[in-house]
Amino acid sequence: MVQTERLVHRIADLNCAEIAETASTVSIRDSKTLAGPILNLDPAAFTTFVNWTSTNAE
């Protein structure tokens, strides 16, 4: 089994995202929809996404 680190981000209105990280992939899904779609990104793309959302958040 691949070792992963799991993080759950909760926002005040109960929108949640689960983020699991391995050395080569960052996976993101809605924590309320366990069988739903999963977005898989390479770590560099995830970092770019996080940086973009940090600078463009309202």
C-alpha positions in Angstrom: 0.0 0.0 0.0 1.2 3.5 -0.8 1.9 5.8 2.1 -0.3 8.9 1.9 -0.8 12.0 4.0 -4.5 13.0 4.3 -5.7 16.5 5.0 -9.4 17.6 5.4 -10.0 21.3 4.8 -13.3 22.5 6.3 -14.9 25.9 5.6 -17.5 27.6 7.7 -20.4 26.6 5.5 -19.4 22.9 5.7 -18.0 22.7 2.2 -15.2 20.2 2.6 -12.3 18.9 0.5 -10.1 15.9 1.3 -6.5 16.0 0.0 -4.3 13.0 -0.1 -0.7 13.3 -1.1 1.9 10.8 -2.3 5.4 11.5 -3.8 4.0 11.7 -7.3 0.3 12.7 -7.0 -2.0 15.0 -5.0 -5.7 13.7 -5.0 -8.6 16.0 -4.2 -12.3 15.0 -3.6 -15.4 16.3 -1.9 -15.5 14.6 1.5 -19.3 14.3 1.4 -19.2 12.4 -2.0 -16.9 9.5 -1.3 -17.7 7.7 -4.5 -17.6 10.9 -6.5 -14.9 12.1 -8.9 -11.3 12.6 -7.7 -9.1 15.2 -9.2 -5.5 14.0 -9.5 -2.7 16.5 -9.9 1.1 16.3 -10.0 2.6 18.1 -7.0 3.8 21.1 -9.1 0.4 21.7 -10.6 -1.2 21.5 -7.1 1.3 24.0 -5.8 0.5 26.3 -8.7 -3.2 25.9 -8.0 -2.8 26.7 -4.3 -0.6 29.8 -5.0 -3.2 31.0 -7.6 -6.1 30.6 -5.2 -4.1 32.3 -2.4 -3.5 35.4 -4.5 -7.0 35.5 -6.1 -9.2 34.7 -3.0 -11.8 37.3 -2.2 
